[in-house]
Amino acid sequence: MSKINVLYEDNHIIVVVKPNNVLSQSDSTGDIDLLTMVKEYIKNKYNKPGNVYIGLVHRLDRPVGGVMVFARSSKAAARLSEMIKEKKFNKKYLAVVRGILEKKEDELTDYLLKEDSGNTVVTTKEKGKLSKLKYKVLEENKSNNLSLIEIELLTGRHHQIRVQFASRGHSLYGDQRYGIKDNNQIALWAYSLEFIHPVKKEMMNFTHFPPKNDIWKMFNIKM
């Protein structure tokens, strides 16, 4: 069992860093997943017998890394889920996209549909779900035709960031599904998470930057 990077924990929540290419929760592949890793961590640290309750309240795509919060009680899980529905759960991402964006700051709006194949496509208002995000360009690498951007999700649709940028000719670097199939790691990282503690009612803010390797080392990430 791999060691997990814990940013914060108490009796109600645990905030951890999801590595790239680790599942958020188990699927048919049987590969190790973060939910199981967190359960094992709590079980071993506190010598808990039997099953450990850990509530999954949000997910990151398998190739995507970054900050995630899990609930340690059903009450905390219910309250965090309610915050997500009420859009009081603020997630920000860093991404490297191909090309130099004409607008350095903008809001993107589309209607997205998840197909049976597992792919998500841009479609009509009648068929798709409203999908919105805001972005701003942080840095440009014109010699490699790449841009580092910060993204704030206003809705949480399947593959939303990847599809909204790919549909505009700015696919994410390393996106094997919607971009160039080049076997590079996708450059998408959930670096900031802000929410109200489900029990203490305090504002919680966690930041964790992507590892300084691969494509990220080409940029000076300054926030």
Secondary structure, DSSP 8 states (H G I E B T S, - for coil): ----EEEEE-SSEEEEEE-TT-BSS--TT---BHHHHHHHHHHHHTT--S----EE-----TT-EEEEEEESSHHHHHHHHHHHHTT--EEEEEEEEES--SSSEEEEEEEEEE-TTS-EEE--TTTSEEEEEEEEEEEEETTTTEEEEEEEESS--TTHHHHHHHTTT--BTT-TTTS--S-----EEEEEEEEE-TTT--EEEEE----SSGGGGGS----
